[in-house]
Amino acid sequence: MRRLHRWVSIVSAVFISYVAVTGFVMVFDNIWGSIYMATHGMSLGEGGPSVTLMKIFADDGTVSDSRLSAMLQTTLQAARDSEHEAPMPRVIRLRTYGGMAQGVVVTGGQEAEQLVFNANTGHGVSSYEPGYPLTPMPFQWNAHETWKKLHRGDYFGMSGRVMDLLSGLALLFLTISGITMYLQLYRARRKANRSGLFWK
């Protein structure tokens, strides 16, 4: 058990460290954003004394019926003209966000991806677009989403997801094998009249 524990820890150390670092960056981003909201009297929900965050950084996202048809046509054409050659979209969502008319397309195929277009011009929209709603998170929308994909392994496709899964299994194995070895040593020490929980 000890030999297997050591080999698994050596082989998986880099991958577990990768998952830990990317997870830490995401948590730091979220915590910093939460601290900013708390210190500036903001909240995500309605009601209460604090100011609702989305009312500051974005509108309610509603679209009038008269605009839907034109926005849909522009979004579909933009999706066809984009570099992403995928089957028919799984989801199309029309909205206004931060005063910008947007068409959100979730692509079909095995690897689903979310594309956002300006529903008036058909241009692809980046989270750093002028006039795009701000976020209290220090790394902003694009970087946060990139770190999320890195953490999940999506950034590297199926191989990245497998790496993420194996890292989690390795961490679980190291936890179980570590506890097992500790209990074995503890029982052996008790038989030798050494009942301390910790030892050198």
N, C-alpha and C positions, 0 to 999 in steps of 0.2 A: 504493500500500500504506500509506504514512504517513497519508494523508488518511482512508482507511477505518479504520485503527487508531485514529485520534483520535475519529472519530465513534462507533465501537463502544464505546470507553472512556467517552465522555461519556454515551451513552444507557444503558449498563449499570451505571454506577458506583453508583447508588442500590441496585439489586437485588443486585449483588455484595457491597456493604457490608452489606446486610441479611442475606444468607446467612453472611457472615463473622462478624457480631456474634452471631447466634443460635447458630452453631457454637461460637464462643468460650465462650458462657455454658454450653453443654452440656459442653464439655471441662473447663471450670473446675469444674463440679459433680462430674464424674467424678473428676478429679484430687484435689480436696479430699477426696472420700469415700475414695479410695485412700490418701491420706496419713493420714487419721483411722484407717483400719483398720490401717495399718502401725505407727503410733505407739501403738495400743492393743492390739497383739498379736492382730489378727483376720485371718481369711482367708475366702475364699468356698468353698474346698474342704475335704474331710475330711483328717484326718491331720496330722502335724507338730506342732510345739510351739505354734503359734498356735491361738486359739479360733475355731471356725467361726462366721461371722457369722450365718447363718440359724438356728443353734441359739439365738442370743441374741435375735434379733428376731422369730422365727417358729417354728412347729412344722414337722413333716415333711409336712403337707398331706394326710395320709391320712384317709379317711372310712370308717366301718364300714358294712357292707352293709345293716344294719337301718335306717340313716338315709337311704339313697340315695333311696328312693321319695318320702318326705316332702319332702326338700330339692329334688328335681326338680320336684314339683308346685308348691311355693312359688315356685321360680325362674321356671317357665313362666308362672305367673299374674302374677308381678311384671313380667315382660317384656311381657305383653299389656297390663297396666294402665299401663305407662310411656308417656311422650309420644312415644317413637320408634315411628312407624308403619312397620314394615319387614316384608318377607316372613319366612317361617320362618327361624329362626336357622341360621347356618352351623355353629356350634360351641356346645355347652353343656358347661361343665366344673364339676364339684362338688368342693369342697375345704374344708379348714379352714385358716385363715391367721391366725396370731397368736391362736389360740383362738376365732376367729369362723368360724361355718359360712357359706360363701359359695357363690353360684351365679354363674358367669361366663358371659355370653352374648355371642357375636360375631354381630352382626346381619347379615341378608342384604341384598340390594339392591346397587346399584353402590357405595355408600359404606359399607363395613364399619366398624362401631364396636364397641368392647368395653364392655359394661355389667356392673357388678358389683352384686349384691344380697345382702343378708343373707338366707341361706337359711332362717332361723328366722322372721323377721318379714316378709320381702318388701320391706323398705325399701332404697332405693338406697344404696350405700356409697360414701362419699368417702374418699380417701386420708388425710384428716385426721380420720377417725372416731375417737372415743375408744377406746383399746385397739388401734388399728391398729398393726402393727409399725413401728418407727422405721427410719430409714435414715441412714447416715452422710453422705449427700449434703446439703449445706447448704440447698438449695432444696426438699427433700422430694419425695415421689412426684408429687403433682399438678402442681407447677410444672415439674418435670423433663419430664414427659410433654407438657405444654403447649409448652415450648420445643422439644421434639423435633418436634411437629407444625408449629410455626412454621418450623423449619429445613427440614423436608421440603416445606413448602407445603401439607400436608394441612389445615391450619387454615382455609385459604381455598378449599377444594375443588379442582376441576380447574384453575381459573385459577391458583391458587397453585402447583400442581405444574408447570404449563407455565412459570410464572415461574422456578421453581427450575431446570427443565431449560434454559431459555434463558440463565439466569445462568451455568450450568456451561459451556454451549457458548461463551458470550461470553468467559469466562475462558480457555477452551482456545484460542479464536481469538487473543486478545490475546497469549497465550504464544507461539504459533506465529508470528504476524506480527511480534512484537517480536524474536524470534530471527532471523527472515528479514531484517528491516531491519538488525539488527546485523551479520550476515554480509555483507550487501551493502556496508555502510559499511566493514567491515574489509577486504574485498577491494579496495575503491577506495583505501583508505589504503595498503595494501601496494604497490599499483602506484605510489603516490607516495613509496615508500620510508619509510613511517611504519608500522612493524610492531607498535607497542604494542597490547596488548589493551584498554587503557582510555585514554580521551582526554576532553578537556573540550569 
